[in-house]
Amino acid sequence: MKDIIKQIKKSKRVGIIAHTSPDPDCMSSMSALSYMLEKMGKTTHMFVDTTKLNVKTKDFYAFPYEINQDIDVNDYDTIITVDTPASHQLGKYYYAVRDFENTIAIDHHDIRDYNAKFEYNNPESASCSEIIFNLAKLLKFKLDSRFCSLIYSGIIGDTNCFENDNTSSNCLKVAADCLENGANKTNILFLFKKMQTQNEIALKKIGYNKMFMENQIAYAIFTAKDFKESGADECPAFVNELLNIDNNIFAFVIKQKEKNTYSVSLRCKEGYNVASIAQKFGGGGHIQAAGMSFVGAPVKHSKLLYEECLKQIKEKQNV
């Protein structure tokens, strides 16, 4: 971390890159870092290789740039990646990171598959946003409502409102510090845990009609047609709803991104591990919340994922 601080202090122009299909912690850690560096007098630009962000995400983070824009590495003296364990999650920006000299990687996942010149990775942190908060304290950055709201939203996102088993005493302390320094708890909880658009409800209806549930495992597959019919860009809470039905142990949702390209959100109850399942398919994440992507037939992959979930349940029952 000392090396990272040294590099940040001497930087003037910083590019910050987050992972594809950005979640609240990803957007929070990137936006909070950018906000802090701008306050320190540096010029920053944020990059996410995705075709679109949903409206509430864009509004909350006040994301100021066009999505999926090109990057000219000659414009920066430092490039930082946040919350991104896998090189493919950098999308088209991977080559900028690979070929650039002064790179920094800040992360909290167990496994990473690419290198940066300076790295700080702490799997004990429930969210990458916690690490950005600790970095701010080390830089003696003056905490304010905007910065703390960004950090708090990242913690809420990656702990599922303090429900997941990655919730630690440290993340609760950071959350408390954020609240003491003006984080807008009410707005954040409504936006990320309660608010649903009518389009998202329409997509949920489609999902429930298509849902498969057996052996305490539930899943649904959303096609491009489903998104078009509902008008929804995303439905992030649906996988948690599947997990909460009856006594389900595993849930996953497969979503079509492009032709033959799909992303998967996986969830499980305490005592099981979806990160290990995601890793088998080139993805990753946390023990109770993970993700992956694939190219090919969704029905085939749903069966493979189902079998992996069932294998864990059977192993547990045989113990």
Secondary structure in CASP SS format (residue, H / E / C, confidence):
PFRMAT SS
TARGET T0000
AUTHOR 0000-0000-0000
METHOD secondary structure of the structure
MODEL  1
M C 1.00
K H 1.00
D H 1.00
I H 1.00
I H 1.00
K H 1.00
Q H 1.00
I H 1.00
K H 1.00
K H 1.00
S C 1.00
K C 1.00
R E 1.00
V E 1.00
G E 1.00
I E 1.00
I E 1.00
A E 1.00
H C 1.00
T C 1.00
S C 1.00
P C 1.00
D C 1.00
P H 1.00
D H 1.00
C H 1.00
M H 1.00
S H 1.00
S H 1.00
M H 1.00
S H 1.00
A H 1.00
L H 1.00
S H 1.00
Y H 1.00
M H 1.00
L H 1.00
E H 1.00
K H 1.00
M C 1.00
G C 1.00
K C 1.00
T E 1.00
T E 1.00
H E 1.00
M E 1.00
F E 1.00
V E 1.00
D C 1.00
T C 1.00
T C 1.00
K C 1.00
L C 1.00
N C 1.00
V H 1.00
K H 1.00
T H 1.00
K H 1.00
D H 1.00
F H 1.00
Y H 1.00
A C 1.00
F C 1.00
P C 1.00
Y C 1.00
E C 1.00
I C 1.00
N C 1.00
Q C 1.00
D C 1.00
I C 1.00
D C 1.00
V H 1.00
N H 1.00
D H 1.00
Y C 1.00
D C 1.00
T E 1.00
I E 1.00
I E 1.00
T E 1.00
V E 1.00
D C 1.00
T C 1.00
P C 1.00
A C 1.00
S H 1.00
H H 1.00
Q H 1.00
L H 1.00
G H 1.00
K H 1.00
Y H 1.00
Y H 1.00
Y H 1.00
A H 1.00
V H 1.00
R H 1.00
D H 1.00
F C 1.00
E C 1.00
N C 1.00
T E 1.00
I E 1.00
A E 1.00
I E 1.00
D E 1.00
H C 1.00
H C 1.00
D C 1.00
I C 1.00
R C 1.00
D C 1.00
Y C 1.00
N C 1.00
A C 1.00
K C 1.00
F E 1.00
E E 1.00
Y E 1.00
N E 1.00
N C 1.00
P C 1.00
E C 1.00
S C 1.00
A C 1.00
S C 1.00
C H 1.00
S H 1.00
E H 1.00
I H 1.00
I H 1.00
F H 1.00
N H 1.00
L H 1.00
A H 1.00
K H 1.00
L H 1.00
L C 1.00
K C 1.00
F C 1.00
K C 1.00
L C 1.00
D C 1.00
S H 1.00
R H 1.00
F H 1.00
C H 1.00
S H 1.00
L H 1.00
I H 1.00
Y H 1.00
S H 1.00
G H 1.00
I H 1.00
I H 1.00
G H 1.00
D H 1.00
T H 1.00
N C 1.00
C C 1.00
F C 1.00
E C 1.00
N C 1.00
D C 1.00
N C 1.00
T C 1.00
S C 1.00
S H 1.00
N H 1.00
C H 1.00
L H 1.00
K H 1.00
V H 1.00
A H 1.00
A H 1.00
D H 1.00
C H 1.00
L H 1.00
E H 1.00
N C 1.00
G C 1.00
A C 1.00
N C 1.00
K H 1.00
T H 1.00
N H 1.00
I H 1.00
L H 1.00
F H 1.00
L H 1.00
F H 1.00
K H 1.00
K H 1.00
M C 1.00
Q C 1.00
T C 1.00
Q H 1.00
N H 1.00
E H 1.00
I H 1.00
A H 1.00
L H 1.00
K H 1.00
K H 1.00
I H 1.00
G H 1.00
Y H 1.00
N H 1.00
K H 1.00
M C 1.00
F E 1.00
M E 1.00
E E 1.00
N C 1.00
Q C 1.00
I E 1.00
A E 1.00
Y E 1.00
A E 1.00
I E 1.00
F E 1.00
T C 1.00
A H 1.00
K H 1.00
D H 1.00
F H 1.00
K H 1.00
E H 1.00
S H 1.00
G C 1.00
A C 1.00
D C 1.00
E C 1.00
C C 1.00
P C 1.00
A C 1.00
F H 1.00
V H 1.00
N H 1.00
E H 1.00
L H 1.00
L H 1.00
N C 1.00
I C 1.00
D C 1.00
N C 1.00
N C 1.00
I C 1.00
F E 1.00
A E 1.00
F E 1.00
V E 1.00
I E 1.00
K E 1.00
Q E 1.00
K E 1.00
E E 1.00
K C 1.00
N C 1.00
T E 1.00
Y E 1.00
S E 1.00
V E 1.00
S E 1.00
L E 1.00
R E 1.00
C E 1.00
K C 1.00
E C 1.00
G C 1.00
Y C 1.00
N C 1.00
V H 1.00
A H 1.00
S H 1.00
I H 1.00
A H 1.00
Q H 1.00
K H 1.00
F C 1.00
G C 1.00
G C 1.00
G E 1.00
G E 1.00
H C 1.00
I C 1.00
Q C 1.00
A E 1.00
A E 1.00
G E 1.00
M E 1.00
S E 1.00
F E 1.00
V E 1.00
G C 1.00
A C 1.00
P H 1.00
V H 1.00
K H 1.00
H H 1.00
S H 1.00
K H 1.00
L H 1.00
L H 1.00
Y H 1.00
E H 1.00
E H 1.00
C H 1.00
L H 1.00
K H 1.00
Q H 1.00
I H 1.00
K H 1.00
E H 1.00
K H 1.00
Q H 1.00
N H 1.00
V C 1.00
END
